[in-house]
Amino acid sequence: MNDLENKVVEILKTIYDPEIPVDVFELGLIYEVKIDKETNVAIEMTLTSPNCPVAESMPKEIEDKVAADDAFKSAKVNIVFDPPWDKDMMSEEAQLELGFL
């Protein structure tokens, strides 16, 4: 990853699912981060469930936090459910934290 992608990941690691004490990146909710030449960030992510109670607020929080960093011009989150999220997408760190390992 380049420095700008690393910066996005650092920001993502400060955003937590309110129902699970693990950040969205380690949970495996982030599928893709793209940064264009104008430093607009496009994030493709999923939620733990289509009925997730933070389905509206979490993408907005991510967009706001990434866009607030001076390194980026804007941020847009696209929610997808294919492939569907499951616990195997979590990092080892997250699985350990939640007692799955």
C-alpha positions in Angstrom: 0.0 0.0 0.0 1.1 3.5 -0.6 1.3 6.3 2.0 -2.2 7.7 1.3 -3.8 4.2 1.5 -2.0 3.6 4.8 -3.4 6.9 6.0 -6.9 5.9 5.1 -6.4 2.6 6.9 -5.1 4.4 10.0 -8.3 6.5 10.0 -10.5 3.4 9.5 -8.9 1.8 12.5 -10.3 4.6 14.7 -13.9 3.8 13.7 -15.6 1.1 15.7 -18.8 -0.9 15.2 -20.8 0.2 18.2 -22.0 -3.4 18.9 -18.6 -5.1 18.5 -15.4 -3.7 20.2 -13.3 -4.0 17.1 -12.6 -1.4 14.4 -14.2 -1.6 10.9 -10.9 -2.4 9.2 -10.0 -5.3 11.5 -13.6 -6.6 11.3 -13.0 -7.1 7.6 -15.8 -4.7 6.7 -13.6 -2.8 4.2 -13.3 -4.5 0.9 -11.5 -1.8 -1.2 -9.9 1.6 -0.9 -9.2 3.6 -4.1 -7.6 7.0 -4.3 -7.7 8.9 -7.5 -5.1 11.5 -8.8 -7.1 14.3 -7.1 -7.0 12.5 -3.8 -10.7 11.6 -3.8 -11.2 8.4 -1.8 -13.6 5.7 -2.7 -14.2 3.0 -0.1 -16.2 -0.2 -0.8 -17.4 -1.8 2.4 -20.0 -4.1 3.8 -21.9 -4.3 7.1 -22.1 -7.3 9.4 -25.8 -7.6 8.4 -28.1 -5.8 5.9 -30.2 -4.9 8.9 -27.3 -3.4 10.8 -28.5 -0.5 13.1 -25.6 1.7 11.9 -26.2 1.2 8.2 -26.8 4.9 7.7 -24.5 6.5 10.4 -21.4 4.4 9.9 -20.7 5.1 6.2 -21.3 8.8 7.0 -18.9 8.7 9.9 -16.2 7.1 7.7 -16.8 9.6 4.9 -16.5 12.5 7.3 -13.4 11.3 9.1 -11.5 10.5 5.9 -12.5 13.7 4.2 -11.6 15.7 7.3 -7.9 14.7 6.8 -6.1 17.4 4.9 -4.5 14.8 2.6 -7.8 14.0 1.0 -10.2 16.1 -1.1 -13.3 14.0 -0.5 -14.5 10.5 0.6 -17.3 8.4 -0.6 -18.4 5.0 0.9 -20.2 2.5 -1.3 -22.0 -0.3 0.7 -22.1 -3.7 -0.9 -23.3 -7.1 0.4 -21.5 -9.3 -2.2 -19.7 -11.1 -0.9 -21.6 -11.2 2.3 -19.6 -10.6 5.5 -18.8 -13.5 7.8 -16.5 -13.8 10.8 -13.7 -15.4 8.7 -13.2 -12.0 7.2 -11.9 -10.6 10.5 -8.2 -10.3 11.1 -6.6 -12.7 13.5 -6.3 -9.8 16.0 -10.1 -9.2 15.8 -10.9 -12.9 16.1 -8.6 -13.1 19.2 -10.2 -10.0 20.7 -13.7 -11.5 20.3 -12.7 -15.0 21.5 -12.9 -16.8 18.2 -9.3 -18.1 18.4 
